[in-house]
Amino acid sequence: MGYFRLLLASLVVVSHMGISLYGHNPGVFAVAIFYLLAGQVVVRLWLRMPGDNWLARCGDFYRDRLLRIAPMYMGMLCIGVLAWYLGAQSWFVSATPDVWAWLGNILIVPLNYYMYNGADQFTLLPPAWSLAAEIQFYLLVPLLLASARLLVPAFVMSLVVFFCAQQGWLNTDIFGYRLLPGALFIFLSGGLLELHRNARLPRAGLWLVIGCWLAISLWAGWLLLNPSARAPYNLEVALGYALGLPVVQLLHLLRQRRRHASVPRPAWRTGSGQQLAGVLSYGVFLVHFPVIWLLELFRPGLGHSVPVVILLSMLLALLVHFALERPLWHRLRLILVTGSQ
């Protein structure tokens, strides 16, 4: 799964460098699949949390998510600060920051509401708006899993918001892609399938996901055949869900087959390429904008080279991982989901 994550992160990089696939944004497609993967991983993590005390499990769960997100993010944020200090030129660093702008970059969650608070005018790691959506999902996971009766209503309500956005009744970009109300069902689709694998989901929940997948697949086909029905990113998100769900399931089955003969080890203890690629994908996803800005400052023209940007982003991710992230995981992280995000 790690190589797949790195491929998705590279698609995000490519999209931010102005490259499209047949006129469509590959980064949006990739982010929709990241949402599916995030739902799968965090539900698996929650199920592996020891003990029956819900509050204690919440504490362990939030601690794990903090240790997964914060070290790499803060390392890359320092690189973003450096690029801004040296004079980076971009819409994303065009405003003079005040204390609230700095807090938004540190706390991450406010970045998801840039369309209302103007945070995109000073976002040192611009892709972090989608990380903010993930964090909000992580905050909800223990509450949603506390009672299975909450999962289906949450799924259906989110799907209704998504449908309204896809039709253009709500802002398609904001409510069908960026904000959690319209994206929650994508996270939950990955999570519900993980619950089904662990015999924690009634068959009706599985059929709900399958029915949703069929409906969105048909809708994506309709959009492909009828360009007049398209709105910003509605086709890319629909395709990401329609194609991503079976691909994620297939990769999971292949991984399970490979694991039959061995016991999974924590990510920080294994030297496999899959694990390392999975870890680096997060760093590449975060830091490619500061890399582009620094290249444009000191080597004009190289900031338009996709291989150079991806390679330098990977090198920086390696540096932060081995210098900061891995030592912290080794000391502090209680449970590691193999290939986790």
N, C-alpha and C positions, 0 to 999 in steps of 0.2 A: 504493500500500500504506500510505502514511502516514496517510491519512484513516481507513482501516480500523483501524489501530493506535490512533488517537485514539478511535474509536468503542469499541473493546474496553476501553481505559482508562476511558472514561466509564461503561461497564457495571460495571466494578469499583467505581467511585465510588458509583454508584446502589445497588449491592448493600450497600455498607457504610453507606449511609444508611437501610437497612431496607426498601428497595423490592424486591419480588420480581415475577417474571413468571409469572402463573398458579401461584403458590406455589413457584416454583423460583428458585434463586439465579443471577442472570445473571453475577455475578462469577466463579463457578466455571467456567461455560461459557466465559467470556472467557479465563481463565487457561489452560485446556486448549488454546485456539487459540494463545495466546502461546507455549506450549511448542512447538507445531508450527512457528511462525514462527522461533523461536530456533534450532531444529534446521536449518531451511533456510538461515538467514543464516550461521551459523558454519561449516557445511560449505562454503558458497560462498566464505566468507572464507579457509578453509584451502586450498581449491583455487587461490585467486588468490595465495597467498603465493609469493614468488619463491624460486628456488634449489632444490637437491636435498638439501641438508643438513637432516636431520630435526630436529636439535637447534636449528639456527639458525631454522628455520621455527617451531618451538615458541616460541622466544623472541619472535619477531615477533608470533606469534598471541596469546600471553598479554599482550604489551604492548598490542596493539590492544584486547583485551577490557578490560584495566585502564583504558585511556583512555576507553573507551566507557562503562564502569560508574561509575568513581570520581568524576569531576568533578561530575556531576549529583547523585549519591548524597550526596557530602559536603556539597554546597551545601544540599540538602534536609535533611540531618541537622542542620545548624546551625539551620535553622528549627524542627525538632523539638525541639532543645535549648532554644531560646528559648521555645517553647510550654510545655515542662515547667517551666522556670525561673519562668515567669510564673504557674504554678499550674494547669495543665491538669488536668482531672478525667476520668480514664478508667482502665479496667482495665489498659490497655497501659502506663500510667505510674503504677501503683499501688504498686509496690515501691520501697523505698529502694535505689538502685543502688550496687553495689560495683564494684571494678575489673574483675571478670569480666563484669558487665553492660555496662559501657562498652566493653570489648573486643569483646563479642558484637555490639554495634551498629556498631562500626567494621569488624570483620572480615566481618560479614554472615552467613557460612556457619553459625555456631552458631544463628542465628535459625530455621533450618529444623528444628531439633530442640527447639523450645520445649516440646513435649509431654513431653520427658524432662528438660530443664534449667530449665524455668520461665522461659525468656527472654521469653515473651509478657507477663510482668508488668512488664517494662521494655524495651519496643520502641518507639523514638521514631518509626520509620516502619513501622507494622505490616504493610503488604503485602510488606515485604522478605523474609519467609520464602520466598516463591516466587522472588524474585531469587536467594536462596541456593541453591535447587534448580537454577536455571539455571547459576550459577557452578560448581557441582559437575559439571554436564554439560560446561561449557566445559573444565574441568580434564581430563576424560576424552577429549575429542574427538581430540586428537593420538594418543593411545594406541589408540583404536578404529580410526582411519583408517590407522594404521601397517600394519595387516594386515586386508584385507577379511574374512578368516576369523573375526575377532572380532565383526564387526557382527551377523551372524545369530544366534549364540548369545546375545549380549547382548540383542538384540531379543526373542528367544523367552523367555529367563529373566524379563525384565521383564514381558512379557505374561502369563506364568504368575502372577507376583505380583499383577498387576492383576486377573486373572480371580479369583484367590482372594479378593481384597478385594471385588470386585464381588459375589461370592457370600456375603460375610459371614464367610468362614472366617478372614480377617484383618480387622483394623480397617479398615472401608471408607474412612473419612475419611483416616486416616494413610497407609495403604499404597496406596490407590487414587487418591490425589490429591496429597498433600503431600510425601512422601518420594520420593527419586529412584528406588529400586528398582522402584516401581510406575508411575512416570511416564517412565522412560527410553525406553520404546518409542515414546512420543508424540514426544519430541524426535527420536528416530532415524527416525521416519516422515518428518518433514520433511527430515531429512538424507539419507535413502536416495533420496527423490525428486529431491533436488538432484544426487546422484551419478548418477542415471539420466539426468538432463538433460545431464550432462557426459560421458556415455558411460563412466562409471567404475564402473557397477554391472551385474553379470550379470542377465539377465532373471529369474532365479529370485528375486533380491532384490526386484524390482518386484512380482512375483506375491505375495511374502510380504506386502508392504504392502497390496496390493489385497485379499488374503484376510483380513487383519486388519481392514481397513476394512469389508468386507462382514459379518464376524462381529459387530463392535461395532455396526454399524448395525442388524442384526437384533436384537441384545440391547437396544439403545436402544428399538426398536419394541416389544419385549416388555415392557420396563419401563413404557412409556407406557400400554400396555393392561392392565397388572397392577400397580396401585399397591402391593399387598401385598408385592411382590418388591423394593420400593425400600428403600434404606438411605441414610444421610446422604451426599448429593452423588453417588451412583453414577449417577443418571440424568443429571445436569448434565454430568459428565465424559464419559460415553458420548455424549451429544448433541453436546458440544463437539468431540469427535473425529470423529463421524460427519458432522456438517455442516461442520465447519471444514476438513477435508482437501480436499473438492472446491472450497470457496470459495477457499482459499489457492491451489489449482492454477489456478482460473479467473482470479484476480487476477494471477497470475504470467504467464499467457498474454496477458492484455490489456496488461500492462506491456511484455512483449517486443515486441508489435506496435507500441506507441508508440515504442520505442527503435530500430526498424529504420533510421530516417532520421537518427539522431543518436548521438553517443557519450556515455555516461553520465559525469557529472561527480561529484567528491566531494561529500558532503552539505554540507560547510561552505562550498562555493563556489557552490551553486545557490540561487536564490531561489524555487524552486517551492513552492507551497502543500503539495504532497504531502510534500516533504522536511521542511519545517518542522513539519507535523503529526506526522510520524513521530518527529522529535526531541522534540517537546513531549509526546508520549504517555507517554514514560518519566517525565518530571517530574510529570505529572498523576497517574500511577499511584502515585508515591512519596509525594507531599506532601499528599494530600487530607485525611489524618487530622489533621496539625498545623493545616491551614487550618480544619477543623471545630472543633478545640479552641480556636484563637484567636478565632474568631467567637463561640463560646459564652462566652468570657471577656469580650469587649468589646462584642459585639452579640448578646445572647441572642435566639435565634429564627432568626437568619440561618444558623446552622449546620445548619438543617434544609432550607435552600433549595438544591436541586440546581443550578440555573443559577449561583447565587452561588458555591457551592463550586467548581464546575468552572471558572468564569471566573477566580476568584482563583488557583486552582491553575495555570491556564495562564499567568497573568501572572507568577507566581513562577518557573515553568519557563522562560519567556522571559528573565527577568532572569538566572537562573543560566546559561542557555545562552549569552547574548551576553556576559555579564561574565566567565565562567569557562570554560565548556566549549568554546565555539568558538575562543577564543584558544589554548587548549591543543591542540586538534585541529590547528589551523593550523600549529603549531610542531612537534608531536611525533608525530602519528598518521601511520603509514607508508602504510597501505592503508585505504581507506574503501569499504565495500560500500554502494552506493546504497540508501537507505532502511533502513539497518542498525539493529539493535536491540542 
